[in-house]
């Protein structure tokens, strides 16, 4: 019988925690959408593109913009199937129209749908249910994951319940609206670095969202960096989000931000090599305890090192050829 893979033995039959490309890049206008798709074709599926029906649409022309967005989803320039959409919020009259226009006209389903300004679990559940019912109505075979934007007091208070909703794949933090919702009680310095990592209320919000996601196997996505000139600031923001706050994904609002974000969330070559060595030894030991150097390992540490390799795969990192058996299909044929 073939050696069992980490996916088959380390999660006790439960689904593996979600892993997504580490950067979510937003584009609203036709010009920016085309540029983003060209960059994705060049760099590969190491970042997602979210086509924006909320901030990208002119008032009164929401339907026309949704049709424009739909024309790119699944089109010839959507080479990797990693193009999602952001629709209008629950209180906007056009959010249902956004969903129906995009699912009706797109050549294939979007990779995900971002739901902004979530205020309650009930609102989020209704939107997720409508998207599910619509995709069934239009004969779309696979379920469409939903991403929720947490930027209100109500959403933050219910972060764990939101992360637990079926059909939800990720929670994002909306820093600007969150700070504004405090009516001046949080200074504007908390909308940018380093203040966004230092103010206690903002730190609490970031940590609550990350904790909720990890508790339910969902992806925590960090807010944008407003810096568009000095990419070292963006790189530092991404590194702090990853290393101090437990985020595994981050928004981008400028093409130059994509590379430093992807780099910050990518495992280093030495981390990849160590993870491969430990997991290959574990596989040879049929996933019993092993020793690497002077350190003992068991299934708890194996799960950690498997997450390193999965992140390496999601960020397009080179992995040792010997890793192939670890990623072998879990679908086994009787022999």
C-alpha positions in Angstrom: 0.0 0.0 0.0 1.4 3.5 -0.8 2.7 5.6 2.1 -0.1 7.7 3.7 0.2 11.5 3.1 0.0 14.2 5.8 -3.5 15.1 4.6 -4.7 11.6 5.2 -3.3 11.1 8.7 -2.9 14.4 10.6 -6.4 15.8 10.7 -8.4 12.9 12.1 -10.8 12.9 9.2 -11.5 16.7 9.5 -11.0 19.0 6.5 -7.6 20.6 6.4 -7.4 24.3 7.3 -7.9 26.5 4.2 -4.8 27.8 2.4 -5.2 30.6 -0.1 -2.7 32.7 -2.1 -1.2 35.2 0.4 -2.2 38.4 -1.5 -5.7 39.6 -2.4 -5.3 42.4 -5.0 -8.2 44.8 -5.6 -9.0 46.3 -9.0 -12.2 48.3 -9.9 -11.8 50.0 -13.3 -11.4 48.2 -16.6 -7.9 49.6 -17.0 -6.7 48.4 -13.6 -8.5 45.0 -14.1 -6.6 44.4 -17.3 -3.3 45.4 -15.8 -3.9 43.1 -12.8 -4.7 40.1 -15.0 -1.6 40.7 -17.1 0.5 40.8 -13.9 -1.1 37.6 -12.6 -0.3 35.9 -16.0 3.3 36.9 -15.5 3.7 36.0 -11.8 1.4 33.1 -11.6 -1.4 32.3 -9.2 0.5 33.5 -6.1 -2.0 36.3 -5.7 -5.8 36.6 -6.2 -7.6 39.4 -8.0 -10.8 40.8 -6.6 -12.9 42.8 -9.1 -14.7 45.5 -7.2 -18.4 46.1 -7.7 -18.7 48.2 -4.5 -16.1 51.0 -4.8 -15.5 50.5 -8.5 -19.0 51.2 -9.6 -20.3 54.8 -10.4 -23.5 55.7 -8.6 -26.5 54.8 -10.8 -24.4 52.5 -13.0 -24.0 49.5 -10.7 -25.6 47.0 -13.1 -23.4 48.1 -16.0 -20.3 47.8 -13.8 -21.4 44.3 -12.6 -21.7 43.3 -16.3 -18.2 44.6 -17.0 -16.8 42.6 -14.0 -18.6 39.5 -15.2 -17.0 39.7 -18.6 -13.6 39.2 -17.0 -14.5 36.3 -14.6 -13.6 33.1 -16.3 -12.5 34.9 -19.5 -9.4 34.1 -21.5 -7.3 36.3 -19.3 -8.5 34.5 -16.1 -5.9 31.9 -16.6 -5.7 30.4 -13.1 -9.3 30.6 -11.9 -8.2 33.0 -9.1 -10.4 36.0 -9.8 -13.1 36.9 -7.2 -15.6 39.7 -6.9 -16.6 42.2 -4.2 -20.3 43.0 -4.3 -22.3 45.8 -2.5 -23.1 45.5 1.2 -26.3 44.1 2.7 -28.0 47.4 3.0 -27.4 48.5 -0.6 -30.3 47.9 -3.0 -28.1 46.3 -5.6 -26.2 43.5 -3.9 -28.6 40.8 -5.1 -28.4 42.2 -8.6 -24.6 42.1 -8.4 -24.8 38.3 -7.6 -27.3 37.5 -10.3 -25.6 39.5 -13.0 -22.2 38.1 -12.3 -23.3 34.4 -12.0 -25.5 34.7 -15.1 -22.9 36.4 -17.4 -19.5 35.1 -16.2 -18.0 32.3 -18.2 -17.4 30.4 -15.0 -18.0 31.0 -11.3 -15.8 33.5 -9.5 -13.1 32.1 -7.1 -14.9 33.8 -4.2 -17.4 36.5 -3.4 -16.4 39.2 -0.9 -19.2 40.5 1.3 -18.4 44.0 2.7 -19.6 45.9 5.8 -21.0 42.8 7.6 -23.0 44.0 10.6 -24.5 40.7 12.0 -24.4 37.0 11.6 -27.9 37.0 10.3 -27.0 39.4 7.4 -24.0 37.4 6.5 -25.9 34.1 6.6 -28.6 35.6 4.3 -26.1 36.8 1.8 -24.2 33.4 1.8 -27.6 31.6 1.3 -28.6 33.8 -1.6 -25.3 33.2 -3.4 -25.7 29.4 -2.8 -29.3 29.4 -4.1 -28.3 31.6 -7.1 -25.4 29.3 -8.2 -27.8 26.3 -8.0 -30.4 28.2 -10.0 -27.8 29.0 -12.7 -26.5 25.4 -12.8 -23.1 26.2 -11.4 -21.6 22.9 -10.1 -19.3 23.9 -7.4 -20.1 26.0 -4.3 -18.7 29.5 -4.3 -16.8 30.5 -1.2 -17.7 33.7 0.6 -15.2 36.1 2.2 -16.5 38.5 4.9 -15.2 42.0 5.5 -15.1 42.7 9.3 -15.2 46.5 9.7 -18.1 47.2 12.1 -18.6 46.7 15.8 -21.3 44.1 15.2 -19.1 42.0 12.9 -16.2 42.1 15.4 -18.4 41.1 18.3 -19.5 38.1 16.3 -16.2 37.2 14.6 -16.2 33.6 15.9 -19.8 33.0 14.8 -19.0 34.5 11.4 -15.9 32.3 10.9 -18.0 29.3 11.8 -20.6 29.9 9.1 -20.7 27.2 6.4 -19.7 28.6 3.0 -17.3 31.2 4.6 -13.7 30.8 3.6 -12.0 33.9 5.0 -12.5 37.0 7.2 -10.8 40.3 6.3 -10.2 43.2 8.5 -11.4 46.6 7.3 -9.1 49.0 9.1 -10.3 52.4 7.8 -14.0 51.8 8.5 -13.3 50.2 11.8 -11.3 53.3 13.0 -13.9 55.7 11.6 -16.7 53.8 13.4 -15.2 55.0 16.7 -16.1 58.6 16.0 -12.7 60.1 16.8 -12.0 57.9 19.9 -9.2 56.2 17.9 -6.7 58.7 16.3 -6.1 58.8 12.6 -2.6 57.6 13.2 -4.1 54.1 13.7 -5.1 54.0 10.1 -1.5 53.6 9.0 1.8 52.2 10.3 3.1 52.0 12.9 0.0 53.1 14.7 -2.2 50.4 13.3 -0.2 47.8 15.1 0.1 49.7 18.4 -3.3 51.1 19.3 -4.9 48.7 21.8 -8.4 48.7 20.2 -7.0 48.0 16.7 -4.7 45.3 18.0 -7.6 43.7 19.7 -9.7 43.7 16.5 -6.8 42.2 14.5 -6.2 39.5 17.0 -9.9 38.6 17.5 -10.3 38.1 13.7 -7.2 36.0 13.4 -8.1 33.9 16.4 -11.7 33.3 15.1 -10.4 32.2 11.7 -7.8 29.8 13.1 -10.4 28.3 15.4 -12.6 27.3 12.5 -10.0 26.6 9.8 -10.6 29.8 7.9 -8.1 32.3 6.4 -7.5 35.6 8.2 -6.8 38.4 5.6 -5.1 41.5 6.8 -6.1 45.1 5.8 -4.3 47.1 3.2 -1.2 49.2 3.7 -1.9 52.7 2.5 1.8 53.3 1.5 2.2 53.2 -2.3 5.7 54.6 -2.7 8.0 53.0 -0.1 7.6 49.3 -0.5 9.8 48.6 2.5 6.8 49.9 4.6 4.5 47.5 2.9 7.0 44.6 3.4 7.2 45.5 7.1 3.4 45.7 7.5 3.0 42.3 5.9 5.8 40.7 8.1 4.2 42.1 11.2 0.7 40.9 10.2 2.1 37.4 9.6 4.6 37.1 12.5 2.9 39.0 15.3 -0.8 38.7 14.5 -1.2 35.3 12.8 -2.5 36.5 9.4 -1.9 34.3 6.3 -3.2 36.7 3.7 -3.2 40.5 3.0 -5.0 42.9 0.8 -3.2 44.9 -1.9 -4.4 48.2 -3.5 -1.4 48.9 -5.8 0.4 46.5 -8.1 3.8 47.3 -6.5 2.5 46.0 -3.2 2.0 42.5 -4.5 5.6 41.3 -4.6 6.5 42.4 -1.0 3.3 40.9 0.4 3.9 37.6 -1.3 7.5 37.5 -0.1 6.6 38.3 3.5 4.1 35.5 3.6 6.3 32.9 1.9 8.3 30.4 3.9 12.1 30.8 3.6 14.1 28.1 1.8 15.6 26.8 5.1 12.1 26.5 6.6 10.9 24.5 3.6 13.9 22.2 3.7 13.5 21.6 7.4 9.7 20.9 7.0 10.4 18.4 4.1 13.1 16.6 6.1 10.9 16.2 9.2 7.8 15.1 7.3 9.6 12.6 5.0 11.1 11.0 8.1 7.7 10.9 9.7 6.2 9.3 6.6 8.9 6.6 6.7 8.1 6.1 10.4 4.4 5.7 9.5 3.7 8.9 11.3 4.9 7.8 14.7 7.3 9.9 16.8 10.6 10.8 15.2 13.8 12.7 16.1 15.4 15.4 14.0 18.7 16.4 15.4 18.2 16.8 19.1 14.4 17.5 18.9 11.6 15.0 19.1 8.5 15.4 16.8 5.1 13.9 16.7 1.8 14.6 15.0 1.4 18.1 16.6 4.7 19.3 15.1 4.0 17.4 11.9 0.8 19.5 11.4 2.9 22.7 11.8 5.5 21.6 9.2 2.8 20.5 6.8 1.3 24.0 7.0 4.8 25.3 6.0 4.8 23.2 2.9 1.3 24.1 2.0 2.1 27.8 2.3 5.2 27.2 0.2 3.0 25.6 -2.5 0.5 28.5 -2.4 3.3 31.1 -2.8 5.0 29.3 -5.7 8.1 28.4 -3.8 10.5 25.7 -5.0 10.3 22.5 -3.0 12.7 19.5 -3.0 11.7 16.8 -5.5 11.5 14.4 -2.6 8.4 16.2 -1.3 6.3 14.8 -4.1 5.1 11.7 -2.1 3.8 14.1 0.6 1.5 15.7 -1.9 0.4 12.4 -3.5 -3.4 12.1 -4.1 -5.3 10.9 -1.1 -7.6 9.0 -3.4 -6.3 5.4 -3.1 -7.2 2.5 -5.4 -7.6 -1.0 -3.9 -4.8 -3.3 -5.0 
